[in-house]
Amino acid sequence: MNRARWACCLVLLVLPALADARNPSTPSEPRSIAVTAKRFEFSPATITLKKGETVKLLVTSEDVTHGLFLRPLKIDLDLPAGETQAVTVTPQEAGTYTAICHHFCGSGHGGMKLRVVVE
């Protein structure tokens, strides 16, 4: 094989690798978890997250205005009736946490809780 052909083949092999090194692939979308708020519960009642994993919570209010508040994960959402709000979290500490509805939504409001387990 002559030198020109050899150089051409080498360039064709090396250029794609250089392009990949300069343009690293974008990280994939975080895992999504859908949560529904309705009088007087969150569904599912418990969600499990992994320490250090970024997760997007998609929280929908089915009936009236609700809230979702969980200080350790810096979650503070207002959930207007019929709307979905998104929040992205990356838990840094393992543990079991309790999120509450922080908008009064009726007589069962005090029992409206979402259990968040971080492994």
Secondary structure by P-SEA (a helix, b strand, c coil): ccaaaaaaaaaaacaaaaaaaaccccccccbbbbbbbccccccccbbbbcccbbbbbbccccccbbbbbbcccbbbbbbcccbbbbbbbbbccbbbbbbbbccccccccccbbbbbbcc
